[in-house]
């Protein structure tokens, strides 16, 4: 798998995880403080996967 294709795959997977996490936060009505944790988790996952 080429490097560019791998980066696009990781980016797509992280986007999907973010949307699922966002839906869960809205469903549980605990949006505000936990959105920051969700964004942090996505950034960590994407950074680890790209390096």
PDB file as gemmi writes it, atoms N, CA and C in Angstrom:
CRYST1    1.000    1.000    1.000  90.00  90.00  90.00 P 1                      
ATOM      1  N   UNK A   1       0.850  -1.174   0.000  1.00  0.00           N  
ATOM      2  CA  UNK A   1       0.000   0.000   0.000  1.00  0.00           C  
ATOM      3  C   UNK A   1       0.895   1.236   0.000  1.00  0.00           C  
ATOM      4  N   UNK A   2       0.571   2.181  -0.865  1.00  0.00           N  
ATOM      5  CA  UNK A   2       1.398   3.386  -0.946  1.00  0.00           C  
ATOM      6  C   UNK A   2       1.191   4.261   0.287  1.00  0.00           C  
ATOM      7  N   UNK A   3       2.167   5.120   0.524  1.00  0.00           N  
ATOM      8  CA  UNK A   3       2.144   5.973   1.711  1.00  0.00           C  
ATOM      9  C   UNK A   3       0.954   6.935   1.682  1.00  0.00           C  
ATOM     10  N   UNK A   4       0.687   7.508   0.523  1.00  0.00           N  
ATOM     11  CA  UNK A   4      -0.437   8.459   0.408  1.00  0.00           C  
ATOM     12  C   UNK A   4      -1.778   7.761   0.622  1.00  0.00           C  
ATOM     13  N   UNK A   5      -1.913   6.567   0.089  1.00  0.00           N  
ATOM     14  CA  UNK A   5      -3.152   5.809   0.270  1.00  0.00           C  
ATOM     15  C   UNK A   5      -3.346   5.437   1.731  1.00  0.00           C  
ATOM     16  N   UNK A   6      -2.275   5.066   2.404  1.00  0.00           N  
ATOM     17  CA  UNK A   6      -2.335   4.720   3.826  1.00  0.00           C  
ATOM     18  C   UNK A   6      -2.778   5.924   4.653  1.00  0.00           C  
ATOM     19  N   UNK A   7      -2.238   7.114   4.350  1.00  0.00           N  
ATOM     20  CA  UNK A   7      -2.618   8.329   5.087  1.00  0.00           C  
ATOM     21  C   UNK A   7      -4.085   8.667   4.874  1.00  0.00           C  
ATOM     22  N   UNK A   8      -4.582   8.497   3.658  1.00  0.00           N  
ATOM     23  CA  UNK A   8      -5.997   8.769   3.393  1.00  0.00           C  
ATOM     24  C   UNK A   8      -6.887   7.769   4.123  1.00  0.00           C  
ATOM     25  N   UNK A   9      -6.449   6.516   4.199  1.00  0.00           N  
ATOM     26  CA  UNK A   9      -7.211   5.500   4.917  1.00  0.00           C  
ATOM     27  C   UNK A   9      -7.298   5.829   6.398  1.00  0.00           C  
ATOM     28  N   UNK A  10      -6.182   6.190   7.007  1.00  0.00           N  
ATOM     29  CA  UNK A  10      -6.161   6.554   8.424  1.00  0.00           C  
ATOM     30  C   UNK A  10      -7.038   7.771   8.678  1.00  0.00           C  
ATOM     31  N   UNK A  11      -6.954   8.764   7.794  1.00  0.00           N  
ATOM     32  CA  UNK A  11      -7.759   9.974   7.938  1.00  0.00           C  
ATOM     33  C   UNK A  11      -9.250   9.641   7.857  1.00  0.00           C  
ATOM     34  N   UNK A  12      -9.636   8.771   6.966  1.00  0.00           N  
ATOM     35  CA  UNK A  12     -11.032   8.359   6.833  1.00  0.00           C  
ATOM     36  C   UNK A  12     -11.528   7.598   8.046  1.00  0.00           C  
ATOM     37  N   UNK A  13     -10.697   6.709   8.568  1.00  0.00           N  
ATOM     38  CA  UNK A  13     -11.075   5.942   9.749  1.00  0.00           C  
ATOM     39  C   UNK A  13     -11.249   6.870  10.951  1.00  0.00           C  
ATOM     40  N   UNK A  14     -10.342   7.819  11.115  1.00  0.00           N  
ATOM     41  CA  UNK A  14     -10.447   8.772  12.229  1.00  0.00           C  
ATOM     42  C   UNK A  14     -11.688   9.647  12.084  1.00  0.00           C  
ATOM     43  N   UNK A  15     -12.019  10.015  10.863  1.00  0.00           N  
ATOM     44  CA  UNK A  15     -13.241  10.784  10.631  1.00  0.00           C  
ATOM     45  C   UNK A  15     -14.482   9.996  11.021  1.00  0.00           C  
ATOM     46  N   UNK A  16     -14.488   8.728  10.691  1.00  0.00           N  
ATOM     47  CA  UNK A  16     -15.611   7.871  11.073  1.00  0.00           C  
ATOM     48  C   UNK A  16     -15.727   7.702  12.576  1.00  0.00           C  
ATOM     49  N   UNK A  17     -14.601   7.513  13.242  1.00  0.00           N  
ATOM     50  CA  UNK A  17     -14.605   7.390  14.698  1.00  0.00           C  
ATOM     51  C   UNK A  17     -15.110   8.679  15.336  1.00  0.00           C  
ATOM     52  N   UNK A  18     -14.687   9.818  14.776  1.00  0.00           N  
ATOM     53  CA  UNK A  18     -15.138  11.102  15.307  1.00  0.00           C  
ATOM     54  C   UNK A  18     -16.653  11.245  15.178  1.00  0.00           C  
ATOM     55  N   UNK A  19     -17.207  10.895  14.025  1.00  0.00           N  
ATOM     56  CA  UNK A  19     -18.644  11.028  13.828  1.00  0.00           C  
ATOM     57  C   UNK A  19     -19.437  10.090  14.735  1.00  0.00           C  
ATOM     58  N   UNK A  20     -18.949   8.885  14.923  1.00  0.00           N  
ATOM     59  CA  UNK A  20     -19.615   7.949  15.828  1.00  0.00           C  
ATOM     60  C   UNK A  20     -19.553   8.467  17.264  1.00  0.00           C  
ATOM     61  N   UNK A  21     -18.376   8.969  17.662  1.00  0.00           N  
ATOM     62  CA  UNK A  21     -18.231   9.538  19.000  1.00  0.00           C  
ATOM     63  C   UNK A  21     -19.126  10.747  19.205  1.00  0.00           C  
ATOM     64  N   UNK A  22     -19.250  11.582  18.189  1.00  0.00           N  
ATOM     65  CA  UNK A  22     -20.112  12.752  18.259  1.00  0.00           C  
ATOM     66  C   UNK A  22     -21.575  12.340  18.426  1.00  0.00           C  
ATOM     67  N   UNK A  23     -21.987  11.329  17.694  1.00  0.00           N  
ATOM     68  CA  UNK A  23     -23.361  10.830  17.820  1.00  0.00           C  
ATOM     69  C   UNK A  23     -23.618  10.294  19.225  1.00  0.00           C  
ATOM     70  N   UNK A  24     -22.651   9.591  19.787  1.00  0.00           N  
ATOM     71  CA  UNK A  24     -22.793   9.061  21.148  1.00  0.00           C  
ATOM     72  C   UNK A  24     -22.904  10.195  22.157  1.00  0.00           C  
ATOM     73  N   UNK A  25     -22.090  11.237  21.987  1.00  0.00           N  
ATOM     74  CA  UNK A  25     -22.149  12.378  22.904  1.00  0.00           C  
ATOM     75  C   UNK A  25     -23.505  13.079  22.838  1.00  0.00           C  
ATOM     76  N   UNK A  26     -24.034  13.257  21.657  1.00  0.00           N  
ATOM     77  CA  UNK A  26     -25.357  13.877  21.531  1.00  0.00           C  
ATOM     78  C   UNK A  26     -26.438  12.973  22.115  1.00  0.00           C  
ATOM     79  N   UNK A  27     -26.321  11.669  21.894  1.00  0.00           N  
ATOM     80  CA  UNK A  27     -27.320  10.729  22.404  1.00  0.00           C  
ATOM     81  C   UNK A  27     -27.343  10.720  23.931  1.00  0.00           C  
ATOM     82  N   UNK A  28     -26.169  10.737  24.548  1.00  0.00           N  
ATOM     83  CA  UNK A  28     -26.080  10.698  26.003  1.00  0.00           C  
ATOM     84  C   UNK A  28     -26.236  12.080  26.639  1.00  0.00           C  
ATOM     85  N   UNK A  29     -26.302  13.122  25.818  1.00  0.00           N  
ATOM     86  CA  UNK A  29     -26.476  14.504  26.262  1.00  0.00           C  
ATOM     87  C   UNK A  29     -25.363  14.937  27.218  1.00  0.00           C  
ATOM     88  N   UNK A  30     -24.145  14.565  26.877  1.00  0.00           N  
ATOM     89  CA  UNK A  30     -22.969  14.976  27.662  1.00  0.00           C  
ATOM     90  C   UNK A  30     -21.962  15.632  26.730  1.00  0.00           C  
ATOM     91  N   UNK A  31     -22.470  16.545  25.907  1.00  0.00           N  
ATOM     92  CA  UNK A  31     -21.675  17.072  24.804  1.00  0.00           C  
ATOM     93  C   UNK A  31     -20.482  17.896  25.253  1.00  0.00           C  
ATOM     94  N   UNK A  32     -20.717  18.948  26.043  1.00  0.00           N  
ATOM     95  CA  UNK A  32     -19.679  19.969  26.194  1.00  0.00           C  
ATOM     96  C   UNK A  32     -18.345  19.487  26.753  1.00  0.00           C  
ATOM     97  N   UNK A  33     -18.241  18.953  27.940  1.00  0.00           N  
ATOM     98  CA  UNK A  33     -16.863  18.689  28.367  1.00  0.00           C  
ATOM     99  C   UNK A  33     -16.205  17.537  27.603  1.00  0.00           C  
ATOM    100  N   UNK A  34     -17.004  16.619  27.097  1.00  0.00           N  
ATOM    101  CA  UNK A  34     -16.446  15.421  26.482  1.00  0.00           C  
ATOM    102  C   UNK A  34     -16.062  15.596  25.025  1.00  0.00           C  
ATOM    103  N   UNK A  35     -16.535  16.662  24.363  1.00  0.00           N  
ATOM    104  CA  UNK A  35     -16.127  16.898  22.986  1.00  0.00           C  
ATOM    105  C   UNK A  35     -14.622  17.160  22.921  1.00  0.00           C  
ATOM    106  N   UNK A  36     -14.096  17.805  23.949  1.00  0.00           N  
ATOM    107  CA  UNK A  36     -12.651  18.069  23.989  1.00  0.00           C  
ATOM    108  C   UNK A  36     -11.854  16.772  24.112  1.00  0.00           C  
ATOM    109  N   UNK A  37     -12.362  15.846  24.914  1.00  0.00           N  
ATOM    110  CA  UNK A  37     -11.696  14.549  25.046  1.00  0.00           C  
ATOM    111  C   UNK A  37     -11.764  13.775  23.731  1.00  0.00           C  
ATOM    112  N   UNK A  38     -12.899  13.842  23.056  1.00  0.00           N  
ATOM    113  CA  UNK A  38     -13.054  13.151  21.769  1.00  0.00           C  
ATOM    114  C   UNK A  38     -12.074  13.698  20.737  1.00  0.00           C  
ATOM    115  N   UNK A  39     -11.954  15.010  20.653  1.00  0.00           N  
ATOM    116  CA  UNK A  39     -11.018  15.617  19.709  1.00  0.00           C  
ATOM    117  C   UNK A  39      -9.586  15.213  20.055  1.00  0.00           C  
ATOM    118  N   UNK A  40      -9.252  15.207  21.330  1.00  0.00           N  
ATOM    119  CA  UNK A  40      -7.915  14.792  21.759  1.00  0.00           C  
ATOM    120  C   UNK A  40      -7.611  13.350  21.390  1.00  0.00           C  
ATOM    121  N   UNK A  41      -8.577  12.485  21.581  1.00  0.00           N  
ATOM    122  CA  UNK A  41      -8.396  11.064  21.252  1.00  0.00           C  
ATOM    123  C   UNK A  41      -8.173  10.889  19.750  1.00  0.00           C  
ATOM    124  N   UNK A  42      -8.941  11.604  18.950  1.00  0.00           N  
ATOM    125  CA  UNK A  42      -8.791  11.511  17.495  1.00  0.00           C  
ATOM    126  C   UNK A  42      -7.419  12.009  17.064  1.00  0.00           C  
ATOM    127  N   UNK A  43      -6.965  13.112  17.640  1.00  0.00           N  
ATOM    128  CA  UNK A  43      -5.641  13.641  17.298  1.00  0.00           C  
ATOM    129  C   UNK A  43      -4.547  12.645  17.666  1.00  0.00           C  
ATOM    130  N   UNK A  44      -4.655  12.030  18.834  1.00  0.00           N  
ATOM    131  CA  UNK A  44      -3.662  11.044  19.269  1.00  0.00           C  
ATOM    132  C   UNK A  44      -3.648   9.829  18.345  1.00  0.00           C  
ATOM    133  N   UNK A  45      -4.815   9.325  18.011  1.00  0.00           N  
ATOM    134  CA  UNK A  45      -4.914   8.141  17.142  1.00  0.00           C  
ATOM    135  C   UNK A  45      -4.300   8.449  15.769  1.00  0.00           C  
ATOM    136  N   UNK A  46      -4.653   9.601  15.211  1.00  0.00           N  
ATOM    137  CA  UNK A  46      -4.145   9.932  13.879  1.00  0.00           C  
ATOM    138  C   UNK A  46      -2.635  10.155  13.901  1.00  0.00           C  
ATOM    139  N   UNK A  47      -2.134  10.778  14.942  1.00  0.00           N  
ATOM    140  CA  UNK A  47      -0.691  11.019  15.041  1.00  0.00           C  
ATOM    141  C   UNK A  47       0.094   9.708  15.185  1.00  0.00           C  
ATOM    142  N   UNK A  48      -0.381   8.823  16.031  1.00  0.00           N  
ATOM    143  CA  UNK A  48       0.301   7.538  16.223  1.00  0.00           C  
ATOM    144  C   UNK A  48       0.257   6.704  14.943  1.00  0.00           C  
ATOM    145  N   UNK A  49      -0.875   6.704  14.258  1.00  0.00           N  
ATOM    146  CA  UNK A  49      -1.017   5.888  13.066  1.00  0.00           C  
ATOM    147  C   UNK A  49      -0.177   6.393  11.898  1.00  0.00           C  
ATOM    148  N   UNK A  50       0.057   7.697  11.824  1.00  0.00           N  
ATOM    149  CA  UNK A  50       0.834   8.247  10.714  1.00  0.00           C  
ATOM    150  C   UNK A  50       2.329   8.128  10.913  1.00  0.00           C  
ATOM    151  N   UNK A  51       2.784   7.857  12.120  1.00  0.00           N  
ATOM    152  CA  UNK A  51       4.225   7.775  12.357  1.00  0.00           C  
ATOM    153  C   UNK A  51       4.644   6.390  12.609  1.00  0.00           C  
TER     154      UNK A  51                                                      
END                                                                             
